Amino acid sequence: MRRLLFAAVAAILALTSCGGTANNNGNPTDSPVASGPPSDAPNQTDTPNQTNDDSAMSDYFPILTNTNYHYESPAGADFTQDIYVTYTNGNIIQRRAASAKVPTTEVLQIQNGEVHLIYGDPNYYFYENITTAEPIMDMLLLKEPFEQGQKWTQDASGQCEITAMDVPVTTPSGDYTAMEVTTKFSDGRQQEEYYAKGVGLVKTAYTTNDGQNIEISLTSIDKNAVLTVPADFYYPDPTQDSGFSKEERDININTNCDLVKLFNGQMKTAGAAGYVWLPGSTVINSIEVDRGNDTIILDLSDNEGVSTQDGLQAIANTLGQFYGVSKVRPTANGGDYTTADGKTFGASDTLSVIVEADQAVLN
């Protein structure tokens, strides 16, 4: 619930799977021990998935790939939350915190015995790797040594303290012995978070400034999880006013997913209408997201496979909606793109994304 500051944030989105290192360069700033953990909880032998080498920190704040943490609350579905690590980059972790209403992208930096939240945006719900983006905040979430009395300033609004060790905690996922971290906010709110060794955050007890008490507890851990993401694939259709119809597909995104590889696979697979977006040997080389200019630079291997403007427009509509941009600039191996009818797309030429009005915000 890292953090209720951002709102109660819920359900992980699960047919093509992908892996590897992402080729996207998007930058949104341009542009328990006790009774023991549950049987499916991560344990200290699960080192192949572990990305954090600091033993003390990884005990209480393990970063596991392809793993979904699911939390629920008696206060209702709005406080249900799923946490999924989408990308890792050295000591930088990007994760998706999703509630029934608000998906939130967070970037964490883990170093020198501290965990800092350096990016948190409930309005940013896209899927490219932003671990190299410039930090937009600095919130200190955890700080070693882990011992009672340890204090730190979270940010301008909160003061944190480890107020107890070895606290018995009962959750739907099991019983734990946990470290209690209490945060007092300048506006009168307070929360207690409970971290169990080998598992991480298992419970949050939150008191609002009007005295309301909310508890959110770990319900389950899925160690072989993916995000299932809906995507619309547009194809030319002269019977439609827009000139395009769409096919709805679910695509699987796992930790460190290569989105270029994913879309190459999807666009070489014929749709229900028989349309193939990338015919022959044509492939996508790269997808560069320029948030500052609301544009994707789409580099294809050649300009022969997708030789028509309608073909380019179908790809632009599909990727533009998925990435949430209004313009796509096509290139061929880094150079200008020329279609069969002689239309050349230079450095300042883009395709405007054409999608249904309720599916994207266009300039």
N, C-alpha and C positions, 0 to 999 in steps of 0.2 A: 502497500500500500504505500509504497515508496513513492509518493507520499500522498496522504489525504489532502495535502496542500494543492495538489493538481486536480482534485475531485476524485470521487470514488470511481476508480478506473478499472473486460469481462469476458468474454468467452473467446478462447482461442479460435481463430478462424481455421480444415484438412481437407490431370491426375498424373501428372508428370512430376517426378521428384528431381531435385538437383542438388549438387554439392560442389565443392571446390572453392577457389578464391574468387570473390566477386570482381567483375571488371568494370563496375560502375564508379563514377567519380562524382556523384552528387554531393553538393555542399549547400545545405539550406541557408547558410549565412552569407553566401554570395548572392549573388543573383538576385539424538537426544540421547542423549544417553539417558536413562532411567529405565523404564521398561524396554527402551530401545526404539529405534525409528521404525516406521512401517516397512513392510517387506519390499515395497517398491521405492523406498527412499534411497538417495545416494549414500554410499558408505565410503570409508577411507580407502578401500581397495579399488574404487572406481577412478583410478588415476588417468587412464587414456583419454577420458573426456574432460579432465580438469585443465583449466587454462591459467590458474593462479598458483604460483609456486611458493608463496609465503604460507608456511604451514599453519601458523596461528590464525591468520586471516581466512585461509581456505577452510579451516575447521568451522568457523561461524558464518562465513560468507562464501560458500562454494559456488563456483561458476561452472555449470555443467551445460554442455552443448546438447542439442536435440532433446531437451528436457523441458517439460511443462509443469510448473507449480500452479495448482488450482486452489483458490481460497474462496470461502463463503462466509456469510454473516447472517445471524438471526434477524438483523435489521432489514434484510431484503435483498432482492436480486441486484439492485443498483450498486451494492457493495461487493458483489462477486468479482473476482479478479483472477486473471491468468497471467503468468510471467513466463516469457520465452526469450532466450538469448538468440538474437538473430545474426550477429556478427561478433567476431573476436579479432582484435588487432594488437598483439602484444599485451600490454597492460590496460588496453582500452576495450571496454565491453559495450556493445549496443544491444538493447533488449526492448521487447514490446510488452507493455503492460496494458491489458485490454479489459474493459468492463463491458456490461451490456450496452452501454451508451457511448463510452469514450475510449477509443484506442490511443495510447500515449507512447511515444518513442522516447527512450531514455538512453543516454550515453554515460557510462561510469568509467572513472580512472582509478585503478587500484595500484598504489605504490607507497613505499615507505611506511607500511603498517596503517594505511588510511584508505578509505573508500570515499571518493568524491563524485557527486552527481554533477556533471559538467554540461549536460544538455537534457532538458525535459520539456516536451511540448505536447499538450493534449490535442493540438490542431494538426500535428504532423503525423500522418498515418500511412505514409508510403513505405516502400520496402527496400530502397537502395541503401548501400553501405555509406553511412555518414560518420564513421569512426575517425576520419581525418578532418572533419569540420572544425572550425574554430569554436572553442567553448563559449557558451552564452550565459553561463552561471557557474557558481562554485558553492555547492552545498556539501559539507562534511558529514557523512552519514555514520561512519564508524571509525574508531581510532584505537589502536593498541597503546599500551598493554591492556589486555582484557582482564580487569580486576575491579572489584567494587571500589567506588570512589573516583574512578577515572572520569574526567570532565573535558568537554570541548564545546566550542561555539559552532553550531551547525551553520548558521548564516546570520544575517542581521535580525531575523525574527525568532530564532530558537536557540536554546541552551540545552545541551545533552549531558547525561551522566549515567554511568553504569551503576545502577542502584542496588543490584543484587546478583549473586551468582547461584547456580544450582537451584533454580526455582522450579518446582513441579508445575508442569503445564499439560492440560488435557485438551486434545483437539480431535476432530473426526478422523484424522489420519493416524492417531496414536498418542501415547503419553511420552512426555519428554522431560528432561532436566535442562533448563535453559538459562541463558544470561539475560537479565532485564536491563533494557536501555530506556530511560525516561527522558522525554523531550518536553520542555516547557516553553511555550510560545509567548511572545510579547503581548498578544491580544487576549491571553487568558486560557487558550486551549492547552491541552496536555495529552500526551500519548505515551503508552508503554509498549515497547516492542520486545519480543522474546525470541532469541536466537539459540538454536540447539546445535551442538557439535555434530558435524557430518551431514546436517540438513540445511541449516540456515534459518531464515525467518519462518516461525511456525505460528505466531499469533501477534495481533496488534489490538490493544485496548485504547480507545480514543475517546476523549472527553471534549465536547465542543464548548465554546465560550458561553453557551446558554445552558450548560449542565447536562446535555444529552450524552449518554454513554453508548458507544458502538464497539462491538468486538468482531474481529475478522480473523478466521482461523484457517490453517492449512487443512485442506480436505483430501488431496491426493497429489501424487507425483507420478508423472508419466515419463519414463526415461527413454522412450522411443517415439517421441512426438514430432509432428510437423505442423506448420501453419497451413491450413487449407484456405486458399484465397480465391474468391470469385473473380473472373476476368472475362471481359467481353471482346470477342474477336470479330472485327468488322470485315465485310467482304462486299465487292461491288454487286449491286442489285438495281437494275434500271427501273424496276417496278415500284421502288420506293421514292418518295419525294426527295429525300436526302441523297439518293443514289446508292445507299448502302443498307444492308441488313447486318445483323450480328448473330453470332453463336456464343452462347454462354458456356464457359468451361470452368472447372475447378482445377487449380494448379497447386502443387505442394511446394512449400518453401521450408527448407530446413536450415540449420545453422551454417553460416558461410555459404549460402546458396549463390551460385553463379547465375545471375539473372539472364545474362547473354546466352549462356548454354540452354537455359530453360526455354527462352523464347525461340531460339533456333529449332529446338525440338518440337515445340508447339506449332510453329509456322511452317514446318516441313510436313506436318501431319494434316492431311486433307480434312476439311470440315464436313459437316453433314451435307452441305450443298456441293461437295466435291472440290471446293476452292482450296488451292495451295498458295500460301502467301509468299513462300520462298522456293520457287521451282528450281530444278536442276541443281547446279553446284553452288548457287548463290547462298551466302550466309551473312549473318550480322557479325561484323568485326567487333563493334563496341557500341555502347549506349552511354553517352555523356549527358548528365542532367545538369542544366544551368538554371537553378532556381531563381537567381536574380533576374534573368531575362525570360523566365517562364518558357524555357525552350529545351528540347532534346536535340542533341546532335547525333544522328543515326548514321553510323558508317557501315556500308555494305561492301561486300567483297568485289562487286562489279555492278555495272548498270545495265546488264543484259538480261538477267533473270527476271528482275522487276523492271520492265521496260516502259510501262505505261504510267501516266499520272494517276489513273484510278488505282493501280496496284500500289503505288507509293502512298496514296491517300488512305487506303485500307490499313496499311501498316501504321501510318501516322495516327489514325483514329484509335487503333488498338493500343499502341504504346502511349499515346498522349493521355488517354483516359486512365490507364493503369498507373502512370507516373504522376498524373494530375497536372499536366502542363497544357498550354493552348497552342503551342507551335512546335513543329518538327523540321529541322534542317537535314535533308538527306545529303550524304557524301558517298563517294566511291573510292575506297582505299585512301581516304583523307583528302581527295580532290573534289572538284565540282562534279555534280551528278547531272548527266544528260539523258533524257528519255528518248525513246525511239522516234517520237515526233519532233525532236529537236529542241525541246524545252530544257534549258540549262539552269540548275540551281547553284548560284554562287554563294559567297560568304554571307550576303544579306538576304538571301531568298529562303523562305520557309513555307511549309504547308500549314494552314490553319486546321486545327483539330475539329472535326465535325462529329459530335456525339449528341445524345439526347440531353436536353437542357437540364434535367434533374440529376444527371450523372457526372457532370464536371462543371467547374466554374471557369468560364472562358472570358478573356479580355475582349 
